[in-house]
Amino acid sequence: MYWRKGTTVLSDIVTSLSDIVTSLSDIVTSLSDIVTSLSDIETSLSDIVTSLSDIVTSLSDIETSLSDIVTSLSDIVTSLSDIVTSLSDIVTSLSDIVTSLSDIETSLSSTDGAEIS
């Protein structure tokens, strides 16, 4: 009878230990699920960071392109200004020629009746 009682006690201990192992196994499974979830979150955040980095790079490229356009437009304005200056110089020269021709005409008109020796 004593041996039978000891066996029952050992059986209860084994059952309790088995229950503890099952509980610990459940805890390990839950922790593993948590780790997997955290890993998924980390991957998602890494993807977001990569996307944001790509956006920043694209915006930088756009800024560079716009800066190049502004520089080109500035060069065009400078060229047009040079053309306007050249045309103004031509107009001034033509005006001087007209004045000279007018002076020659006036001079010739005043000598119409005079004898040239």
MOPAC internal coordinates of N, CA, C and O (Angstrom, degrees):
PM7 1SCF
backbone

  N    0.0000 0     0.00 0     0.00 0    0    0    0
  C    1.4246 1     0.00 0     0.00 0    1    0    0
  C    1.5322 1   111.51 1     0.00 0    2    1    0
  O    1.2310 1   120.96 1   139.51 1    3    2    1
  N    1.3112 1   115.78 1   -40.49 1    3    2    1
  C    1.4535 1   119.31 1   179.12 1    5    3    2
  C    1.5359 1   110.21 1   -62.32 1    6    5    3
  O    1.2310 1   120.78 1   138.25 1    7    6    5
  N    1.3466 1   116.11 1   -41.75 1    7    6    5
  C    1.4683 1   120.83 1  -178.65 1    9    7    6
  C    1.5173 1   110.00 1   -64.33 1   10    9    7
  O    1.2310 1   120.44 1   141.73 1   11   10    9
  N    1.3074 1   116.76 1   -38.27 1   11   10    9
  C    1.4536 1   122.49 1   179.19 1   13   11   10
  C    1.5252 1   109.76 1   -66.40 1   14   13   11
  O    1.2310 1   119.31 1   140.08 1   15   14   13
  N    1.3032 1   118.92 1   -39.92 1   15   14   13
  C    1.4471 1   122.27 1   178.57 1   17   15   14
  C    1.5294 1   110.00 1   -65.01 1   18   17   15
  O    1.2310 1   119.37 1   139.59 1   19   18   17
  N    1.3144 1   118.81 1   -40.41 1   19   18   17
  C    1.4680 1   123.58 1   177.27 1   21   19   18
  C    1.5123 1   111.03 1   -62.60 1   22   21   19
  O    1.2310 1   120.73 1   139.84 1   23   22   21
  N    1.3148 1   116.21 1   -40.16 1   23   22   21
  C    1.4670 1   120.72 1   179.01 1   25   23   22
  C    1.5136 1   110.22 1   -64.58 1   26   25   23
  O    1.2310 1   120.52 1   139.91 1   27   26   25
  N    1.3071 1   116.61 1   -40.09 1   27   26   25
  C    1.4609 1   121.01 1   178.55 1   29   27   26
  C    1.5214 1   110.27 1   -64.24 1   30   29   27
  O    1.2310 1   120.26 1   138.27 1   31   30   29
  N    1.3432 1   117.10 1   -41.73 1   31   30   29
  C    1.4635 1   121.37 1   178.92 1   33   31   30
  C    1.5151 1   109.80 1   -64.00 1   34   33   31
  O    1.2310 1   120.27 1   134.94 1   35   34   33
  N    1.3491 1   117.10 1   -45.06 1   35   34   33
  C    1.4680 1   120.87 1   178.92 1   37   35   34
  C    1.5196 1   110.52 1   -62.92 1   38   37   35
  O    1.2310 1   120.72 1   140.61 1   39   38   37
  N    1.3285 1   116.24 1   -39.39 1   39   38   37
  C    1.4564 1   120.63 1   178.68 1   41   39   38
  C    1.5278 1   110.58 1   -63.00 1   42   41   39
  O    1.2310 1   120.82 1   139.21 1   43   42   41
  N    1.3346 1   116.04 1   -40.79 1   43   42   41
  C    1.4688 1   119.48 1   177.64 1   45   43   42
  C    1.5260 1   110.87 1   -65.06 1   46   45   43
  O    1.2310 1   120.61 1   139.52 1   47   46   45
  N    1.3404 1   116.43 1   -40.48 1   47   46   45
  C    1.4758 1   120.69 1   178.69 1   49   47   46
  C    1.5233 1   109.91 1   -63.16 1   50   49   47
  O    1.2310 1   120.66 1   134.69 1   51   50   49
  N    1.3251 1   116.35 1   -45.31 1   51   50   49
  C    1.4770 1   120.89 1   179.64 1   53   51   50
  C    1.5225 1   109.76 1   -61.01 1   54   53   51
  O    1.2310 1   120.57 1   137.13 1   55   54   53
  N    1.3352 1   116.52 1   -42.87 1   55   54   53
  C    1.4717 1   120.42 1   178.87 1   57   55   54
  C    1.5265 1   110.40 1   -62.51 1   58   57   55
  O    1.2310 1   120.63 1   135.77 1   59   58   57
  N    1.3443 1   116.40 1   -44.23 1   59   58   57
  C    1.4677 1   120.17 1   179.03 1   61   59   58
  C    1.5264 1   110.96 1   -62.49 1   62   61   59
  O    1.2310 1   120.88 1   135.06 1   63   62   61
  N    1.3438 1   115.92 1   -44.94 1   63   62   61
  C    1.4676 1   119.76 1   178.80 1   65   63   62
  C    1.5271 1   110.79 1   -63.39 1   66   65   63
  O    1.2310 1   120.35 1   141.94 1   67   66   65
  N    1.3082 1   116.93 1   -38.06 1   67   66   65
  C    1.4664 1   121.23 1   177.86 1   69   67   66
  C    1.5245 1   110.23 1   -63.62 1   70   69   67
  O    1.2310 1   121.07 1   138.60 1   71   70   69
  N    1.3388 1   115.55 1   -41.40 1   71   70   69
  C    1.4640 1   119.46 1   177.32 1   73   71   70
  C    1.5327 1   110.85 1   -63.53 1   74   73   71
  O    1.2310 1   120.92 1   139.09 1   75   74   73
  N    1.3437 1   115.84 1   -40.91 1   75   74   73
  C    1.4742 1   120.57 1   178.35 1   77   75   74
  C    1.5286 1   110.02 1   -62.42 1   78   77   75
  O    1.2310 1   120.53 1   135.25 1   79   78   77
  N    1.3405 1   116.59 1   -44.75 1   79   78   77
  C    1.4728 1   120.91 1   178.97 1   81   79   78
  C    1.5272 1   110.38 1   -60.99 1   82   81   79
  O    1.2310 1   120.61 1   138.07 1   83   82   81
  N    1.3389 1   116.45 1   -41.93 1   83   82   81
  C    1.4641 1   120.63 1   178.18 1   85   83   82
  C    1.5230 1   110.48 1   -61.98 1   86   85   83
  O    1.2310 1   120.61 1   135.56 1   87   86   85
  N    1.3456 1   116.45 1   -44.44 1   87   86   85
  C    1.4677 1   120.71 1   178.44 1   89   87   86
  C    1.5271 1   111.09 1   -61.82 1   90   89   87
  O    1.2310 1   120.99 1   135.09 1   91   90   89
  N    1.3412 1   115.72 1   -44.91 1   91   90   89
  C    1.4624 1   119.99 1   178.65 1   93   91   90
  C    1.5327 1   110.81 1   -62.86 1   94   93   91
  O    1.2310 1   120.70 1   140.90 1   95   94   93
  N    1.3104 1   116.27 1   -39.10 1   95   94   93
  C    1.4685 1   120.69 1   177.80 1   97   95   94
  C    1.5229 1   110.37 1   -62.90 1   98   97   95
  O    1.2310 1   120.50 1   138.86 1   99   98   97
  N    1.3419 1   116.66 1   -41.14 1   99   98   97
  C    1.4707 1   120.82 1   176.83 1  101   99   98
  C    1.5275 1   110.49 1   -62.57 1  102  101   99
  O    1.2310 1   120.84 1   138.27 1  103  102  101
  N    1.3381 1   115.99 1   -41.73 1  103  102  101
  C    1.4710 1   120.44 1   178.78 1  105  103  102
  C    1.5247 1   110.00 1   -62.52 1  106  105  103
  O    1.2310 1   120.66 1   135.19 1  107  106  105
  N    1.3436 1   116.34 1   -44.81 1  107  106  105
  C    1.4747 1   120.73 1   179.00 1  109  107  106
  C    1.5277 1   109.94 1   -60.48 1  110  109  107
  O    1.2310 1   120.16 1   137.50 1  111  110  109
  N    1.3269 1   117.29 1   -42.50 1  111  110  109
  C    1.4645 1   121.26 1   178.59 1  113  111  110
  C    1.5253 1   110.67 1   -62.32 1  114  113  111
  O    1.2310 1   120.71 1   136.08 1  115  114  113
  N    1.3428 1   116.25 1   -43.92 1  115  114  113
  C    1.4719 1   120.15 1   178.35 1  117  115  114
  C    1.5243 1   110.97 1   -62.40 1  118  117  115
  O    1.2310 1   120.51 1   136.22 1  119  118  117
  N    1.3375 1   116.63 1   -43.78 1  119  118  117
  C    1.4626 1   120.37 1   178.84 1  121  119  118
  C    1.5315 1   111.10 1   -64.07 1  122  121  119
  O    1.2310 1   121.11 1   141.58 1  123  122  121
  N    1.3194 1   115.48 1   -38.42 1  123  122  121
  C    1.4636 1   119.87 1   177.34 1  125  123  122
  C    1.5296 1   110.77 1   -62.73 1  126  125  123
  O    1.2310 1   120.66 1   138.75 1  127  126  125
  N    1.3414 1   116.35 1   -41.25 1  127  126  125
  C    1.4641 1   120.73 1   176.72 1  129  127  126
  C    1.5242 1   111.22 1   -62.61 1  130  129  127
  O    1.2310 1   121.28 1   139.06 1  131  130  129
  N    1.3435 1   115.16 1   -40.94 1  131  130  129
  C    1.4668 1   119.61 1   178.31 1  133  131  130
  C    1.5329 1   110.38 1   -62.60 1  134  133  131
  O    1.2310 1   120.66 1   135.69 1  135  134  133
  N    1.3295 1   116.35 1   -44.31 1  135  134  133
  C    1.4715 1   120.99 1   179.11 1  137  135  134
  C    1.5264 1   110.02 1   -60.98 1  138  137  135
  O    1.2310 1   120.51 1   137.72 1  139  138  137
  N    1.3384 1   116.64 1   -42.28 1  139  138  137
  C    1.4666 1   120.48 1   178.83 1  141  139  138
  C    1.5273 1   110.32 1   -62.38 1  142  141  139
  O    1.2310 1   120.63 1   135.68 1  143  142  141
  N    1.3330 1   116.40 1   -44.32 1  143  142  141
  C    1.4671 1   120.60 1   178.82 1  145  143  142
  C    1.5281 1   111.04 1   -61.71 1  146  145  143
  O    1.2310 1   120.73 1   135.73 1  147  146  145
  N    1.3315 1   116.21 1   -44.27 1  147  146  145
  C    1.4647 1   119.72 1   179.03 1  149  147  146
  C    1.5301 1   111.35 1   -63.92 1  150  149  147
  O    1.2310 1   120.88 1   143.08 1  151  150  149
  N    1.3230 1   115.93 1   -36.92 1  151  150  149
  C    1.4681 1   120.08 1   177.40 1  153  151  150
  C    1.5297 1   110.32 1   -64.55 1  154  153  151
  O    1.2310 1   120.51 1   138.85 1  155  154  153
  N    1.3457 1   116.62 1   -41.15 1  155  154  153
  C    1.4714 1   120.50 1   177.36 1  157  155  154
  C    1.5262 1   110.77 1   -63.09 1  158  157  155
  O    1.2310 1   120.82 1   138.77 1  159  158  157
  N    1.3399 1   116.04 1   -41.23 1  159  158  157
  C    1.4687 1   120.11 1   178.26 1  161  159  158
  C    1.5257 1   109.93 1   -62.98 1  162  161  159
  O    1.2310 1   120.38 1   136.64 1  163  162  161
  N    1.3306 1   116.88 1   -43.36 1  163  162  161
  C    1.4665 1   121.36 1   179.14 1  165  163  162
  C    1.5258 1   110.52 1   -60.50 1  166  165  163
  O    1.2310 1   120.45 1   137.47 1  167  166  165
  N    1.3334 1   116.75 1   -42.53 1  167  166  165
  C    1.4662 1   120.85 1   179.02 1  169  167  166
  C    1.5241 1   110.49 1   -63.47 1  170  169  167
  O    1.2310 1   120.67 1   136.73 1  171  170  169
  N    1.3269 1   116.33 1   -43.27 1  171  170  169
  C    1.4682 1   120.40 1   178.81 1  173  171  170
  C    1.5255 1   111.00 1   -62.55 1  174  173  171
  O    1.2310 1   120.50 1   135.64 1  175  174  173
  N    1.3202 1   116.66 1   -44.36 1  175  174  173
  C    1.4619 1   120.15 1   179.15 1  177  175  174
  C    1.5302 1   111.11 1   -64.26 1  178  177  175
  O    1.2310 1   120.62 1   141.58 1  179  178  177
  N    1.3143 1   116.41 1   -38.42 1  179  178  177
  C    1.4640 1   120.34 1   177.18 1  181  179  178
  C    1.5248 1   110.66 1   -62.84 1  182  181  179
  O    1.2310 1   120.49 1   138.92 1  183  182  181
  N    1.3465 1   116.67 1   -41.08 1  183  182  181
  C    1.4651 1   120.79 1   177.15 1  185  183  182
  C    1.5242 1   110.95 1   -63.22 1  186  185  183
  O    1.2310 1   120.59 1   139.66 1  187  186  185
  N    1.3371 1   116.49 1   -40.34 1  187  186  185
  C    1.4693 1   120.24 1   178.50 1  189  187  186
  C    1.5221 1   110.24 1   -62.95 1  190  189  187
  O    1.2310 1   120.49 1   135.71 1  191  190  189
  N    1.3309 1   116.67 1   -44.29 1  191  190  189
  C    1.4675 1   120.97 1   179.10 1  193  191  190
  C    1.5296 1   110.34 1   -60.78 1  194  193  191
  O    1.2310 1   120.66 1   137.43 1  195  194  193
  N    1.3238 1   116.35 1   -42.57 1  195  194  193
  C    1.4685 1   120.24 1   178.58 1  197  195  194
  C    1.5251 1   110.62 1   -62.41 1  198  197  195
  O    1.2310 1   120.62 1   135.92 1  199  198  197
  N    1.3322 1   116.42 1   -44.08 1  199  198  197
  C    1.4702 1   120.47 1   178.63 1  201  199  198
  C    1.5238 1   111.17 1   -61.86 1  202  201  199
  O    1.2310 1   120.60 1   135.81 1  203  202  201
  N    1.3274 1   116.45 1   -44.19 1  203  202  201
  C    1.4622 1   119.79 1   179.06 1  205  203  202
  C    1.5294 1   111.15 1   -63.61 1  206  205  203
  O    1.2310 1   120.67 1   141.86 1  207  206  205
  N    1.3126 1   116.32 1   -38.14 1  207  206  205
  C    1.4657 1   120.33 1   177.58 1  209  207  206
  C    1.5279 1   110.49 1   -63.49 1  210  209  207
  O    1.2310 1   120.83 1   139.03 1  211  210  209
  N    1.3413 1   116.03 1   -40.97 1  211  210  209
  C    1.4703 1   120.11 1   177.16 1  213  211  210
  C    1.5250 1   110.93 1   -63.09 1  214  213  211
  O    1.2310 1   120.64 1   139.98 1  215  214  213
  N    1.3248 1   116.37 1   -40.02 1  215  214  213
  C    1.4711 1   120.49 1   178.77 1  217  215  214
  C    1.5306 1   110.14 1   -63.64 1  218  217  215
  O    1.2310 1   120.76 1   136.13 1  219  218  217
  N    1.3215 1   116.16 1   -43.87 1  219  218  217
  C    1.4705 1   120.22 1   179.34 1  221  219  218
  C    1.5260 1   110.16 1   -61.58 1  222  221  219
  O    1.2310 1   120.52 1   137.60 1  223  222  221
  N    1.3309 1   116.61 1   -42.40 1  223  222  221
  C    1.4679 1   120.58 1   178.49 1  225  223  222
  C    1.5255 1   110.23 1   -62.33 1  226  225  223
  O    1.2310 1   120.35 1   136.07 1  227  226  225
  N    1.3369 1   116.94 1   -43.93 1  227  226  225
  C    1.4659 1   120.72 1   179.19 1  229  227  226
  C    1.5273 1   110.75 1   -62.20 1  230  229  227
  O    1.2310 1   120.56 1   136.05 1  231  230  229
  N    1.3279 1   116.54 1   -43.95 1  231  230  229
  C    1.4668 1   119.81 1   179.09 1  233  231  230
  C    1.5293 1   111.26 1   -63.27 1  234  233  231
  O    1.2310 1   120.63 1   142.77 1  235  234  233
  N    1.3080 1   116.41 1   -37.23 1  235  234  233
  C    1.4674 1   120.33 1   177.69 1  237  235  234
  C    1.5248 1   110.23 1   -64.76 1  238  237  235
  O    1.2310 1   120.79 1   138.55 1  239  238  237
  N    1.3431 1   116.09 1   -41.45 1  239  238  237
  C    1.4700 1   120.19 1   177.81 1  241  239  238
  C    1.5285 1   110.69 1   -63.30 1  242  241  239
  O    1.2310 1   120.58 1   138.96 1  243  242  241
  N    1.3337 1   116.50 1   -41.04 1  243  242  241
  C    1.4650 1   120.90 1   178.33 1  245  243  242
  C    1.5290 1   110.21 1   -63.26 1  246  245  243
  O    1.2310 1   120.62 1   137.31 1  247  246  245
  N    1.3367 1   116.42 1   -42.69 1  247  246  245
  C    1.4657 1   120.91 1   179.32 1  249  247  246
  C    1.5315 1   110.07 1   -61.16 1  250  249  247
  O    1.2310 1   120.65 1   137.49 1  251  250  249
  N    1.3357 1   116.37 1   -42.51 1  251  250  249
  C    1.4648 1   120.68 1   178.84 1  253  251  250
  C    1.5231 1   110.37 1   -63.36 1  254  253  251
  O    1.2310 1   120.37 1   136.47 1  255  254  253
  N    1.3305 1   116.91 1   -43.53 1  255  254  253
  C    1.4661 1   120.82 1   179.32 1  257  255  254
  C    1.5222 1   111.05 1   -62.25 1  258  257  255
  O    1.2310 1   120.49 1   135.27 1  259  258  257
  N    1.3290 1   116.67 1   -44.73 1  259  258  257
  C    1.4625 1   119.94 1   179.10 1  261  259  258
  C    1.5289 1   111.44 1   -63.72 1  262  261  259
  O    1.2310 1   120.63 1   141.51 1  263  262  261
  N    1.3002 1   116.39 1   -38.49 1  263  262  261
  C    1.4659 1   120.42 1   177.56 1  265  263  262
  C    1.5239 1   110.18 1   -63.00 1  266  265  263
  O    1.2310 1   120.39 1   138.67 1  267  266  265
  N    1.3433 1   116.86 1   -41.33 1  267  266  265
  C    1.4627 1   120.64 1   177.44 1  269  267  266
  C    1.5255 1   110.89 1   -63.41 1  270  269  267
  O    1.2310 1   120.23 1   140.33 1  271  270  269
  N    1.3393 1   117.17 1   -39.67 1  271  270  269
  C    1.4631 1   121.17 1   178.49 1  273  271  270
  C    1.5284 1   110.24 1   -63.42 1  274  273  271
  O    1.2310 1   120.72 1   136.19 1  275  274  273
  N    1.3343 1   116.23 1   -43.81 1  275  274  273
  C    1.4658 1   119.98 1   179.21 1  277  275  274
  C    1.5255 1   110.32 1   -61.72 1  278  277  275
  O    1.2310 1   120.59 1   138.15 1  279  278  277
  N    1.3245 1   116.47 1   -41.85 1  279  278  277
  C    1.4651 1   120.28 1   178.41 1  281  279  278
  C    1.5228 1   110.49 1   -62.41 1  282  281  279
  O    1.2310 1   120.46 1   136.17 1  283  282  281
  N    1.3396 1   116.72 1   -43.83 1  283  282  281
  C    1.4642 1   120.67 1   178.72 1  285  283  282
  C    1.5255 1   111.03 1   -61.96 1  286  285  283
  O    1.2310 1   120.65 1   136.17 1  287  286  285
  N    1.3278 1   116.36 1   -43.83 1  287  286  285
  C    1.4662 1   119.50 1   178.77 1  289  287  286
  C    1.5273 1   111.28 1   -63.19 1  290  289  287
  O    1.2310 1   120.51 1   141.83 1  291  290  289
  N    1.3014 1   116.62 1   -38.17 1  291  290  289
  C    1.4601 1   120.40 1   177.33 1  293  291  290
  C    1.5238 1   110.64 1   -63.02 1  294  293  291
  O    1.2310 1   120.49 1   138.71 1  295  294  293
  N    1.3393 1   116.67 1   -41.29 1  295  294  293
  C    1.4705 1   120.76 1   177.18 1  297  295  294
  C    1.5255 1   110.70 1   -63.51 1  298  297  295
  O    1.2310 1   120.31 1   139.75 1  299  298  297
  N    1.3366 1   117.01 1   -40.25 1  299  298  297
  C    1.4638 1   121.03 1   178.59 1  301  299  298
  C    1.5263 1   110.40 1   -63.67 1  302  301  299
  O    1.2310 1   120.33 1   136.27 1  303  302  301
  N    1.3321 1   116.98 1   -43.73 1  303  302  301
  C    1.4618 1   120.80 1   178.70 1  305  303  302
  C    1.5239 1   110.38 1   -61.41 1  306  305  303
  O    1.2310 1   120.42 1   138.12 1  307  306  305
  N    1.3300 1   116.81 1   -41.88 1  307  306  305
  C    1.4646 1   120.56 1   178.38 1  309  307  306
  C    1.5298 1   110.52 1   -62.52 1  310  309  307
  O    1.2310 1   120.49 1   136.03 1  311  310  309
  N    1.3345 1   116.68 1   -43.97 1  311  310  309
  C    1.4680 1   120.94 1   179.00 1  313  311  310
  C    1.5238 1   110.82 1   -62.32 1  314  313  311
  O    1.2310 1   120.52 1   135.50 1  315  314  313
  N    1.3337 1   116.62 1   -44.50 1  315  314  313
  C    1.4680 1   119.86 1   179.41 1  317  315  314
  C    1.5287 1   110.94 1   -63.88 1  318  317  315
  O    1.2310 1   120.86 1   142.24 1  319  318  317
  N    1.3179 1   115.96 1   -37.76 1  319  318  317
  C    1.4625 1   120.03 1   177.51 1  321  319  318
  C    1.5277 1   110.18 1   -63.17 1  322  321  319
  O    1.2310 1   120.40 1   139.30 1  323  322  321
  N    1.3379 1   116.85 1   -40.70 1  323  322  321
  C    1.4706 1   120.84 1   177.14 1  325  323  322
  C    1.5255 1   110.74 1   -63.44 1  326  325  323
  O    1.2310 1   120.65 1   140.09 1  327  326  325
  N    1.3478 1   116.37 1   -39.91 1  327  326  325
  C    1.4611 1   120.39 1   178.57 1  329  327  326
  C    1.5287 1   110.37 1   -64.10 1  330  329  327
  O    1.2310 1   120.56 1   135.95 1  331  330  329
  N    1.3332 1   116.53 1   -44.05 1  331  330  329
  C    1.4643 1   120.36 1   178.30 1  333  331  330
  C    1.5280 1   110.50 1   -60.32 1  334  333  331
  O    1.2310 1   120.14 1   137.68 1  335  334  333
  N    1.3229 1   117.34 1   -42.32 1  335  334  333
  C    1.4643 1   121.23 1   178.22 1  337  335  334
  C    1.5247 1   110.52 1   -62.00 1  338  337  335
  O    1.2310 1   120.58 1   136.29 1  339  338  337
  N    1.3410 1   116.49 1   -43.71 1  339  338  337
  C    1.4710 1   120.36 1   178.76 1  341  339  338
  C    1.5167 1   111.13 1   -62.79 1  342  341  339
  O    1.2310 1   120.74 1   136.35 1  343  342  341
  N    1.3451 1   116.19 1   -43.65 1  343  342  341
  C    1.4652 1   119.60 1   178.73 1  345  343  342
  C    1.5269 1   110.95 1   -63.67 1  346  345  343
  O    1.2310 1   120.42 1   142.24 1  347  346  345
  N    1.3078 1   116.79 1   -37.76 1  347  346  345
  C    1.4624 1   120.97 1   177.39 1  349  347  346
  C    1.5214 1   110.38 1   -63.37 1  350  349  347
  O    1.2310 1   120.57 1   138.96 1  351  350  349
  N    1.3351 1   116.52 1   -41.04 1  351  350  349
  C    1.4688 1   120.69 1   177.11 1  353  351  350
  C    1.5286 1   110.41 1   -63.12 1  354  353  351
  O    1.2310 1   120.50 1   139.48 1  355  354  353
  N    1.3419 1   116.65 1   -40.52 1  355  354  353
  C    1.4702 1   120.70 1   178.66 1  357  355  354
  C    1.5298 1   109.88 1   -63.52 1  358  357  355
  O    1.2310 1   120.62 1   135.60 1  359  358  357
  N    1.3298 1   116.43 1   -44.40 1  359  358  357
  C    1.4627 1   120.41 1   178.88 1  361  359  358
  C    1.5231 1   110.18 1   -60.52 1  362  361  359
  O    1.2310 1   120.61 1   136.98 1  363  362  361
  N    1.3251 1   116.44 1   -43.02 1  363  362  361
  C    1.4703 1   120.24 1   178.15 1  365  363  362
  C    1.5241 1   110.67 1   -61.21 1  366  365  363
  O    1.2310 1   120.69 1   135.88 1  367  366  365
  N    1.3377 1   116.29 1   -44.12 1  367  366  365
  C    1.4671 1   120.20 1   179.21 1  369  367  366
  C    1.5277 1   111.28 1   -62.88 1  370  369  367
  O    1.2310 1   120.95 1   136.50 1  371  370  369
  N    1.3357 1   115.80 1   -43.50 1  371  370  369
  C    1.4617 1   119.60 1   178.41 1  373  371  370
  C    1.5261 1   110.91 1   -63.60 1  374  373  371
  O    1.2310 1   120.77 1   140.98 1  375  374  373
  N    1.3081 1   116.14 1   -39.02 1  375  374  373
  C    1.4642 1   120.43 1   177.04 1  377  375  374
  C    1.5233 1   110.50 1   -62.11 1  378  377  375
  O    1.2310 1   120.50 1   138.18 1  379  378  377
  N    1.3310 1   116.64 1   -41.82 1  379  378  377
  C    1.4696 1   121.07 1   177.52 1  381  379  378
  C    1.5303 1   110.30 1   -62.91 1  382  381  379
  O    1.2310 1   120.30 1   138.90 1  383  382  381
  N    1.3475 1   117.03 1   -41.10 1  383  382  381
  C    1.4694 1   121.00 1   178.54 1  385  383  382
  C    1.5244 1   110.13 1   -63.03 1  386  385  383
  O    1.2310 1   120.73 1   135.38 1  387  386  385
  N    1.3447 1   116.20 1   -44.62 1  387  386  385
  C    1.4694 1   120.11 1   178.86 1  389  387  386
  C    1.5244 1   110.03 1   -60.76 1  390  389  387
  O    1.2310 1   120.61 1   137.11 1  391  390  389
  N    1.3352 1   116.43 1   -42.89 1  391  390  389
  C    1.4621 1   120.11 1   178.47 1  393  391  390
  C    1.5266 1   110.40 1   -61.14 1  394  393  391
  O    1.2310 1   120.73 1   135.75 1  395  394  393
  N    1.3325 1   116.20 1   -44.25 1  395  394  393
  C    1.4697 1   120.47 1   179.38 1  397  395  394
  C    1.5178 1   111.05 1   -62.84 1  398  397  395
  O    1.2310 1   120.76 1   135.34 1  399  398  397
  N    1.3309 1   116.15 1   -44.66 1  399  398  397
  C    1.4735 1   119.43 1   179.06 1  401  399  398
  C    1.5277 1   110.56 1   -63.86 1  402  401  399
  O    1.2310 1   120.77 1   141.52 1  403  402  401
  N    1.3216 1   116.12 1   -38.48 1  403  402  401
  C    1.4645 1   119.93 1   177.08 1  405  403  402
  C    1.5235 1   110.56 1   -63.25 1  406  405  403
  O    1.2310 1   120.67 1   139.37 1  407  406  405
  N    1.3400 1   116.33 1   -40.63 1  407  406  405
  C    1.4771 1   120.31 1   177.83 1  409  407  406
  C    1.5215 1   110.36 1   -64.00 1  410  409  407
  O    1.2310 1   120.62 1   139.17 1  411  410  409
  N    1.3345 1   116.42 1   -40.83 1  411  410  409
  C    1.4717 1   120.73 1   179.08 1  413  411  410
  C    1.5334 1   109.40 1   -64.35 1  414  413  411
  O    1.2310 1   120.87 1   136.87 1  415  414  413
  N    1.3385 1   115.95 1   -43.13 1  415  414  413
  C    1.4681 1   119.93 1   179.23 1  417  415  414
  C    1.5227 1   110.46 1   -61.76 1  418  417  415
  O    1.2310 1   120.84 1   135.09 1  419  418  417
  N    1.3150 1   116.00 1   -44.91 1  419  418  417
  C    1.4712 1   120.49 1   178.77 1  421  419  418
  C    1.5178 1   110.12 1   -61.08 1  422  421  419
  O    1.2310 1   120.88 1   137.26 1  423  422  421
  N    1.3130 1   115.92 1   -42.74 1  423  422  421
  C    1.4612 1   120.96 1   179.86 1  425  423  422
  C    1.5183 1   110.61 1   -64.11 1  426  425  423
  O    1.2310 1   120.47 1   137.78 1  427  426  425
  N    1.3150 1   116.71 1   -42.22 1  427  426  425
  C    1.4625 1   120.41 1   179.82 1  429  427  426
  C    1.5234 1   110.43 1   -68.87 1  430  429  427
  O    1.2310 1   120.19 1   144.15 1  431  430  429
  N    1.3087 1   117.25 1   -35.85 1  431  430  429
  C    1.4659 1   121.15 1   179.33 1  433  431  430
  C    1.5186 1   110.53 1   -65.84 1  434  433  431
  O    1.2310 1   119.86 1   142.05 1  435  434  433
  N    1.2773 1   117.88 1   -37.95 1  435  434  433
  C    1.4670 1   120.81 1  -177.72 1  437  435  434
  C    1.5192 1   111.68 1   -73.83 1  438  437  435
  O    1.2310 1   120.21 1   161.17 1  439  438  437
  N    1.3212 1   117.20 1   -18.83 1  439  438  437
  C    1.4814 1   120.05 1  -179.82 1  441  439  438
  C    1.5119 1   111.48 1  -103.91 1  442  441  439
  O    1.2310 1   118.66 1  -167.97 1  443  442  441
  N    1.3266 1   120.17 1    12.03 1  443  442  441
  C    1.4598 1   122.98 1  -177.58 1  445  443  442
  C    1.5314 1   111.74 1   -60.37 1  446  445  443
  O    1.2310 1   121.16 1   137.12 1  447  446  445
  N    1.2389 1   115.38 1   -42.88 1  447  446  445
  C    1.4501 1   117.70 1  -176.11 1  449  447  446
  C    1.5177 1   113.07 1   -90.35 1  450  449  447
  O    1.2310 1   119.84 1   170.21 1  451  450  449
  N    1.3025 1   117.90 1    -9.79 1  451  450  449
  C    1.4626 1   120.94 1  -174.80 1  453  451  450
  C    1.5147 1   110.37 1   -87.85 1  454  453  451
  O    1.2310 1   122.69 1   -26.52 1  455  454  453
  N    1.2990 1   112.46 1   153.48 1  455  454  453
  C    1.4659 1   118.35 1   177.32 1  457  455  454
  C    1.5082 1   108.61 1   -86.31 1  458  457  455
  O    1.2310 1   122.45 1   -38.64 1  459  458  457
  N    1.2904 1   112.91 1   141.36 1  459  458  457
  C    1.4593 1   118.22 1   177.60 1  461  459  458
  C    1.5150 1   106.94 1  -104.44 1  462  461  459
  O    1.2310 1   120.43 1   -55.92 1  463  462  461
  N    1.3147 1   116.78 1   124.08 1  463  462  461
  C    1.4687 1   118.16 1  -177.98 1  465  463  462
  C    1.5043 1   110.34 1  -102.68 1  466  465  463
  O    1.2310 1   120.10 1   180.00 1  467  466  465

